Amino acid sequence: MEIIGERINGMFTDIKQAIIDGNPEPVAAWAVKQTQLGAAWLDINIGAAATDPSKAFKFLIEAAQGAVDTPLALDSTNYDLIEEGLALCKHPALINSCHADRHKIERVFPMAIKYNASIIGLAMSEESGIPKSSDVRVGLAMELVAAADEFGLPMENLYIDPLILPVNVAQDHFIEALETLRQVKLMADPSPKTTCGLSNVSQRCANRNLINRTALVLLMGAGLDSAIANPADTDLMDAAATARVLLNKEIYCDSYADLFKSARHTIH
Amino acid sequence: MPYLTEKSSGSISTVVLGATKENGGTRGYTLTIGGQNSLPFQNYEGVDPHRAVIAAEILDIEPVSWPDELKKAWGGVLGDPAAWAKKAVEGGADMVYIKLLSADPDNGGRSANDCAETVRAVLEAVPCPVAVQGCGVDEIDKGVISKVAEAFAGENLLLGLAGQENYATVTAACMVHKHTLISSSPLDINICKQINILISEMNMPMNRVVIDPSIGGLGYGLEYSYSVMERGRIGSLQGDKMLAMPVIGFIGSEAWKAKEAQAHESDFPKWGSEAERGVLWETITATSLLQAGIDILVMRHPDAINIVKAQIEALSQPVTAA
């Protein structure tokens, strides 16, 4: 289970302020903290407010890379911005994200190959929006899997996101996401990886952490390999570590939970 | 039709045994083990860059209880560790593994200083990397291993055994005096991993750790030890860093325990000549575990050593995908 640390995002006020002030310290601190807690990737998102997106993105990338060797997930809908970011990354990055539309695939897959990056592929298109049924999601995921084959992206560098919606507004979607994961893992050998924006599931709900970790365990049982989540949520991380052991993905030892919550990348 | 191969996300750490003069030791050569990112001998799927090595087991006391065939094979050197080590290396062993059994009160209880002198004599007699373990009594071994580590600082000995009770002492001695250590667990992959975590938390570099998962000889738990070793190796190749170290196994001592390896033909006429049987018992134990990923085979009979060495050579030839 690769946790993609979600905390370096301009939607959080401390990161927003850091972008405005040009102060790398809060960014570096979150890069270090999330890495220490076991994050496999660090999501980088400038949020909505940046007046100069290109400058803000560069600032966040450099602040994070100055603190840790953890690879970055470049989170933007602006592909030119992502391409500028890829050129700055010291370690192969993760592009967050690409819809299953042909024109987006043609823009994103070649740049992923050029920079040896991975891609989060969303099981949706502009036309479909977020489909209700798993069948449609699986069909769109297949477009992305076929594109990986076509463009020469190694299958393990493709992370399919089955799409998670808040349980209080779209309660019937979650089981569709579970079924999508099961089908995606059967699409190729080696299979594509899978990921999701976990905390979406609990937007505007009570008991957010409880919902998040219960969802994570269910998703892992259906084939989830990674999640954009908060590694500082200790209960979430413990649940993920335990699910890994129970799913026989990790050999048990008494310290298995602590091991999962320890750094896997170098901190400078 | 493309040839389908398995790709691994993890790899085994690369461990160097021994140190030459340039690196603070006195060895004539070093040995490198580990570094694989594929299952054993599947070099068409990944790299298997370093061959398994054979360490001849040397005791610092005369092995009176050893089967006659083993004693005969070594002739007059038993009881003289330096001469024994020299003969073993000249006979084909890649390195030697000394067990300081004389430190045990039941075997005379020699002092840590005296034990270190034995190690010195062996180091002077052979150019190869040397492994040293104590007598198996934790309290005594703490002193013996600490003394040996200090006396031969920089030599990059392979020191053991670091188990659940004494790992801290052995690890500290190896870290301070620049040796490699053997992390030992009782045929239990969970404990194996746990000890490695504890050792790693002491900041021991994991490229200076070799795992002893314990083995059983042919007919006495070989299948179970094979499964444990294989499970650890597969887990490592899937990215489990706390198991991703080269593996050592005590082939000779386990194989020769078997009644089938020792019994005389006169008592069991249908079993055939004990001269061949014991050697084959040790050989089969060794070659089976080669397939599970063993990197250092600690062996007893010189003929078995040479048969297994030839096997390793043959199995290591490049394989081309069909």
Interface residues (C-beta under 8 A of the other chain):
Chain A: E156 D189 P190 K249 E250 I251 Y252 C253 D254 S255 L259
Chain B: L4 K7 S9 I189 N190 I191 K193 Q194 I197 R231 G232 G235 Q238 D240 M242 L243
